[in-house]
Amino acid sequence: MSAAAGTRRVDLTLGPVLFNWEPAAWRDFYFRIADEAPVDTVAVGEIVCSKRLPLYAEHLPAVLDRLASAGKTVLLSSLILVTLDREQRQMADLARSSAVLVEANDVSCLAHLAGRPHAIGPFVNVYNEATARFLAGRGARRICLPPELPATSIGAIVAAVPEARIEVFAFGRVPLAISARCIHARLHGLTKDTCRFVCGEDEDGLAVDTLDGEPFLAVNGVQTLSCSVANLVESLDALAGMGVASCRLSPQSGDMVAVARLFRAVLDGGAAPAAARDELTRLFPAARFADGFLHATPGAAYRGAPAPAG
């Protein structure tokens, strides 16, 4: 049975690039997504470190135009953590003047969006029905839930807030923490202000092992991510059955168009979930997949079997 059978269509969203990719590569990535990827919505913007934004700002208008011309719904995403006056001004300008739907990733952005349609990103702690209802009442039309929520919580929130489109983080390194300090710079003997953008040397983040040599985390500038890659492709039937409106794919280096096609094929009943998992393993041979959070088990675990409907 396909995820679409007996349920409404589940859309696909591509989240913003979390990593410091070379500007031309960043532009070309979104151009290809616009032309080839079967995603319905694309979130764009620098959400990790405001120092990176000027690196590709000249390409942003062309990317937005290309995505819109391809029929994609576009979201402009705010920073996850706002610490500087300059960042506060940038966030206020984004929220107040953008003609594109804004996705808030920090609660400080919400004051500028109150009463206006907007989206909530996975970095705002929406852990229960009351929070989701509060945000929907203030204008949130889309809410991407934090990736650590189990299926029971997802199902409860979907049922409690029918007026908002509820989205689930379904593929990519899981964002775990954000800091005002840059770990990447410190590891290179630099400071955040004189970082030389060394985070750009690691296109999917810098792997961090334990003292015993076991893979543990990944560092992306001021951000900490999982070393494993979330992959809910075998749970799409269950998510659709809960009424989840969209699944989010977080960009990695590699063929994200192929990832989107596999997720779309499973959702439409054109591919078996296990076969899609095997193909994702082929596409990302070094990745360790995880879906533990969805099953209320340790996040780095992988069960693969469909999660029970909440």
N, C-alpha and C positions, 0 to 999 in steps of 0.2 A: 504494500500500500504506500503510495507516495505521500509526502508531507502535505501536498495540496488537496488530497482527496478529502472531501467533506469539510474543509475548512477554507477560510479566506486566504487569498494569496499572501505569501510571506515575501516581503521585499528584501533586497540586499543593499546595504550601505557600506561604502568604503570610508573608513576613518581617516583622519589626517596623518600625514607622514610624521612619525615621531623622531626620526633620525636626521642627522645633518648630512644630507646628500648634496653632491655637487649641483649647483643651480641649474645647469643645462639638463642634467639627468633628472632632476626634480620636475622640470617643465615637461620633458619628453615622457616621463612616467604618466603624468596626468593627461597628456595628449593621447597616449595610447589607451588609457582607461576610457577617455571620452569616445574614442573611435571603435573600441573592440570589446570592452568589458560589459557583461550583462548586469550591471548594478543600476539601481534606481536613484540612489542619492550618493553624493560625494561631499565629504566634509574636508575643507581646505583651510590651512592657516598654521602659523607657528604657535604651538601650544606648550612647548617645553622650555625654550630659552629665547627671550626677546632679542638677544644679541644676534640670533640667526636670521631674523626677519629681513634685514636689509640685503642679505646675500641673494635672495630670490625675489625681492619685492618688484623688480622690473618685469618679471615674468607673470606675476599674479593676474593682471588684467587679461592677458591672452589666455591663461589657463581657465579663468572664470568664463570667458566668452566661449572657449572651445567646449567646455562641459555643458553650458547652457544650450549651445547650438546642437549638441548631441541629444538633447532632451533630458539631461540629468537634473534632478533637484540638487541645488548647491547650498551647502551650509558653510558659513564662516565661523571658525572655531576660535574661542578666546584662550588666553593663557590658563594653565592649570594653577599657577601660583603667582600672585601679583605682590611684589615687594618694593618696587621703586615708584617714585612719583611719575617718572616717564611711562612706566607700564600702566599706571592708573589712568593717565591721560589717553594712552593708546586704547585701553579697554573701553573707556567712556566714549571715545570717538567711534570705535567699532560698533558699539551698541546703539548709539544715537543716530548715526548717519548712514548706516549700511542699508542698501536696498535689498540685500540678500538676507535670508533668515539666519540669525545669529545662534550659535550653539555655545551656551555658557558652560565653562569647565571649572569655574570658581564662583563661590556664592557672592563675592563682591561685585560680580557682574550683574546680579539679579536686580539690584536697585535701579539700574539704567534700563532694564527691560520690562519692568513691572507694567502689566496691562497690555503689553504688545506681544503678538505671537512670536515665540522663540522656541529653541530646542535646549534640552539639558544633556550635557555630555556625561560619559561614564565616570568622570572624576568628581562629580558631586555625589555625596553620600545619600542616595535614595535607597534606604534599606527596608522601608515598610510602606503600607498603604497610606497612612496619614501624611507622610512626607510627599508622596506622589500626588495625592489629592490637593495638598497645599500648593505645590508647584503648578499643577494644572489650573488651579483657580486663579493663579497670577499670570497666566498666559502661555504656559508651556504646552506646546502641541505635540512635541516628540520628547521622549525620555529614554536615553540609553542607560540601562541599569549598570551598576558596578559589576565587574566580572566575577567577584567573589560570592555572589548570591546563589543559593541552591534553588533547585527547581520549585520547591514548595513556596518559597518567597516570591519567585517570579510569577507563578500562577496566581498567587493571592493579589499581587499588585496589578496584574493585567485585569483581573476580575473587578477590582475596586475602582479602576480609573479608565472606563471605556472611552472617555472623551480625549484621551491622549494615546498616541501611537507608542507602544512600548517596544524597545529594541534591546537585543541581547548581544553582548560581545562574544563572537563565535569563532574568530580565527586571529592568531597573532601572539606575539609576546605579551604577557599580561602585565600591565602597568601596576606597580606595587606601591611606590612612594615617590615623593618629589621633595627637593630640599632647596634652600636658598644658597647652599654651597655647591660648587661644582666638583664632583668626585673625579671626573675625567681629568680636569686640569691638575688637581692635586697629585694624581698618580704620575703625571708628567713633570712634577716639580714646579707647576705654574699656579697662578691665582686665577680666580674667576674673571677678573678685569683684564688679565694678560694671557688669556687661555690659548690664543693662536688657533682657536677652533679645532683643537686636537680631537674632539669628538667625531669630526668628519673622517678620521682614519678607520672608524669601525662602523660600517654601513648598517649593521643590525645591532649595534651596541657592543661593548667590550665584555667578553665572558669573564665571570668571576668564579673561581673554584674554592672549595673548602681547603683547609690545611692538609686534608687527606687526598686532595686531588679530585674530589667529586664535583661535577658541575652544580652550581648553586644559584647564581643570579646573573644579571647583565646590567652594565652601567651605561647610561646614555646621557652624558653631561650631568645635569642636576637630577636626572631621573634614574630610579631603580626599577628594573623589569625582571620578570621571571626568565630563567634560562630555558625553560620549556616553552612550547608554542601551544596556546589554546587551540583546540580543534573540536568543534561540536558537530561535525558533519554527520556523525552517526546518531545524533539526537535531534535532528531537524524535524522528524515526524512528531516527536513529543512536544517540541517548542511550538510547532504549528497548532497542535491540539490544544495547547494552553491559550491560544489566541495571540501569541507574540506577533507583532506587526512587521518586524524587520530584524535581520541578523547582520551584525557589523563585522567586517573584515578589516583588520589592521595591517597596513602595508609593511611588507618585508622586502628585502632584496630577493630576487627570484621572480617567477612568472605569476604575478597577481591576477592577470587576465585568466590564466588557466585555473587558478583557485576559484575565481568568481564563476567561471563556467561550470566547474564541478559542483559547487554549492547550488547553483541554479538548476543544474540537471537533477540533483537529488530532490530539491524542492518541487520540481515539476514532474517527478516520477520517471525521468529519463535515464537515471543511473541508480544502481543499488548503493546504499550507504557504505557497505563494506568495500565495494569496488572503488568508490570515491576515496575512501581512506587509504587504500593501497596506492592509488595514483598520487595522492598528496605525499605519501611516504617516498614515492619515486621522485617527485618534484623537489622535496626537501629532505634529502637522505641523511643530513646531519641533525635534523630536528628531532627533539623528543616531545611527542604530543602529550597533551594533558587535557582532562575534562573533569578533574576531581571536584572542583567547586560546585559544579552543577549537580553532582551526586551527593553533596554534603559529606565528602571525604577530603583528605588532604589534597590541596589544589594541584600538586604536581603529579597526582595519580592519573592513570588513564583506564577507564572502564570500557568505553565504546558502546555498550548497550544503551538503548534509548532510556532516558530518564523518565521516571513516573510523572504523569501529569499532576500539577499542583491543584 
